[in-house]
Structure formats: structure tokens, C-alpha cells
Amino acid sequence: MALQEELKQQGNLLFKYRSYFPLSLLIFGIWMKIYQLHLIRETGETTPAKIMESAAIFVGLFGLFIRVFTIGYTPANISW
């Protein structure tokens, strides 16, 4: 029972702050991009790295589009 209560408390905490989590990912992503640009100046960037980065950005933006589309078409007063 203690484990269930602990998981419930953690779930409630994560649900409460769910809109702030993407901001931490954004800050981390900006930091990584700055680091990557610094590293590219020293070593140079290869074509596979450019393809992987473009694919990752596409997947991320596609996921964001799905989220925006879903939220836009969800009826009002539904929180489940």
C-alpha cells in the first residue's frame, strides 16, 4: 500500500506541473544546440549528422502538430 500511495503522490505532482516540463526540455535543447555549434566549429559537421538533426526536428514538430490538433478538436470541459 505504501508503494501505491507514493506512486499516486508522484503522479499527482507530475500532473500538476505537466505544462512546465516542456520548458525544461526547451532549455536543455537550446543548451545542446549551443554546445553542438561550438563543437562543429572545431571538428566540422558531416552529412549524416545533418540528416539525423533534420529528422529529429521533423519528428518533434510533427508531434507538436498532433498535440495542437488534438487539443483544438477536444470538446470543452473534458479532462480525462
Secondary structure as UniProt FT lines:
FT   HELIX           2..16
FT   TURN            17..20
FT   HELIX           21..43
FT   HELIX           47..73
FT   TURN            76..77
//
